[in-house]
Structures are given as C-alpha cells and as structure tokens.
Amino acid sequence: MKTTIIKWSIGITLGAVAGYLYWFYIGCNSGTCAITSSPVNSTLYFGMMGGLVVNMFERHKKPSDEAGKKADS
C-alpha cells in the first residue's frame, strides 16, 4: 500500500515539474493554448499525466491465479 502511494507521488511530482518546465521553455505566449498558456494549467495537467503513466506499470494480482492454485492442492 505504501509503495503504491510513493509511486503515485513520484509520478505526479515528476509530471508537475515537467509541466512547469514545458511551460517555461516551450509554452504558448499568445494565450490561445488551453494547457500551456498558464503555468498552473500546464503543471496540473502534466502532473495528472505523470500519475497515470506510473499507474500503467503497476502489477495487480489476478484472482483466477489464486483460485487455480488452491484447487490444485
């Protein structure tokens, strides 16, 4: 449980930092870009994306594996 929270926190933090850096170096100056025109929007969006990317690599136990092992015993 704790490792899941730590992984999510790391992903969100890295994403937020990447979002801010993206806004700082590449961002939209005209204000017409919905995500990159504001540092807050860019940071929040990339933070969410970082959390989702980290969540893609989590392994979940399959309930069918446990049931099959008990039936074989």
ABEGO torsion letter per residue (X at the ends): XAAAAAAAAAAAAAAAAAAAAAAAAABBAAGABAAAABAAAAAAAAAAAAAAAAAAABBBBBAAAAAAAAAAX
